[in-house]
Amino acid sequence: MQLTHLDHNGQVNMVSVEDKSSTKRYAIAEGKILVKPDVLALLKEGAPKGNVIATAKIAGIMGAKKTSELIPLCHNLNLDKVSVDVEEITDGLHVTSYASCEGKTGVEMEALTAVSIALLTIYDMLKAADKSMTIEYVRLTEKDGGKSGKYVREK
């Protein structure tokens, strides 16, 4: 599989999608951040920097929209939808994102970026209370569309 190609001057270019057909595409990604129990309590009481979960959701959506500016050679996509969900789990917070578009290339990077930025935002907003937080398992869980078709991560 050709990931990039060199032009006649030996320069690296992004992968060409000009001959690909536009299809409906979506991707779902997830990740989690492990925090101390007292930090979970702080979320319920209200963190000093504000509403952590609402801010993380907004940051994740904004991050997805900026993916092509953050990742070299990543195509700029006209996203139809991006959503970010944050739920409390026993040892921290679980973040899930969904991204979709009609296009010639997939939205996996946008979904992964949304999760990553949301998790980093949570870390930033809570770092005064817990510098030992750990971000884990940022990964693609499902995608569909395009030539490669559907992928679902096995649990």
N, C-alpha and C positions, 0 to 999 in steps of 0.2 A: 504494500500500500504506500503510495507516494504522499508524504505529509507536507512537504514543501518542494518547490522546484527552483533550480538555478536558471536565470536567464542567460543570454549570450555573453554577458559580462561577468558571470559568476555570482550575481547578486541573488540573495534569498528573497522569494516572493511568497505571498500567501497562496494557499491552494486555490486553484480556479474552480469556481462553481458555475461558470457561465453556461456549460452544456447540461447542467442538471435541471430536472423539473422541479417546480415548486410543489410542495406537498404540505399538508397539515402536520405539524411536528409538536411534540411536547416532551418535557423531561421533568422528573421528580428527583430531588436530592435530599439528603438528610445529614445531620451531624448532631453532636451533643457537647455540652460543656459540663464538666463535673465541678461541683461547688460544695463547700462545707454546709452542714445543716443550718447553721445560724445565718448563712447568706440567703438560703431559701426563705427563712423567716423574715429577713430584711426586705425581700421582694414583696411580701404581703403587707408589711408595715409601710413601705415606701422608701426607696433608696434616695440618698441625698441628691443624686444627679437627676432624679425624676423617674418617670414611668419607663422602666427598663424594657419591658416586653413590647410596648407600643413603639418605642424608639428603635428597638432591634428590628421589628417588622418593617418599619419605614426605611431604615438603613439597608436592609436586605433587598428590598424592591429597588431602591436607588442604585445599589451595587449591580444588580442584574442589568439595569439600563445602561450602565457604564462599562460593561464587560469588555467590549472591544477597545476601550481606552486603557484598560488595565493589563490585558493579555496580548502580547505581541502576535501579530498575524491572525488575530481572531476577527472573523467577519462581523460587521455591524448589522444587527438584525432589527427589524421592525416588530417588536414584541406585541402580541395581542393581549397577553395576560401574564402577570407575575403575582404570585401570592406567597406569603411567608407565614407559617404558623409556629408558635412557640408553646410548648406544653411542659409543665413541671413533671419531672420523674423523680424517683426515690433519691437519687444522688446528684441531681442537677436539672438541667433544662435540655429538652430535645427540640431541635429546629428542623422543619420540613419546608421545602420550597417547591413550587410548581411554576413552570414557564412554558409558554406556548407561542407559536407563530405559524404563519403560512410562509414558507421560504424554501431556499435551495440548500440550506445547511441546518444542522441540528441546534437545539437550544440547551444542550447539556452544560456547556460552560456557563451560561446565564443562571441556570438552576444551582450549580455548584458555587458560583460567585455569590448568589443571594444568601445561601446558607453560611458561607464563610464570613461574609460581611456582617450578617446578623450575629453570629457567634463572637466575632471580634468586638462588636458593639457592646454585647453583654459583658464581655471581659472588661472593656474600658470603663463601663459604668459601675462595675462592682469591684474593680481592682483594689480600691482603698480598703474594702472589707475582707478580701481574700486574694492574695497574690499567687496562691498555689492552685488556682483554677486550671483545669486541663481541658483543652479542646480535643475531641476525638471523633473518629469515624465520619469524617466528611466524605461522602460517597454518593455516587449515582445509584438510585434504587430502581428507576424505571425510565424508559424512553420509547418513543415510537415515531415513525415517519421516515421517509427517505428510503434509499436503496437497502440499507441494512435492516430495516424493519423494527420489530419490537424486541426490547430487551427488558427482562425483569430479573433483578438480583435475587439469587436464592438466599433464603434466610439463614 
